Amino acid sequence: MVRKEIWMRLLAYNLIRTVMAEAAQTAGRQPREISFAGTVQTINAFAPVLQCAATRDLPRLWKLLLYAVSRHRVGNRPDRSEPRAVKRRAKPIALLTVPRQQARHQLLRKAIAA
């Protein structure tokens, strides 16, 4: 089942990239100029319409989908860099610094004393 899921994700990824390439070609752009996330959102928005459409309307809807995909462009992000550091978030629970059994005994002693 895991293999099937991996293959399905690869298939979906390649189909999305194919739609992006066709939309880019139609719009006279490079495929890398079109947003992957925007393409996924557009396909998801068009899915119900395409499922309910009559066969004669599909070519027109396909052109409309490609136009909508081509409108989602990746922004210009020159000199982009991301810091490589781990930021630890503050947690309300203290770290366990003693063996678990010892911590249980301490907790029981506190409960009995109270």
Order of alpha helices (4+ residues) and beta strands (2+ residues): alpha-alpha-alpha-alpha
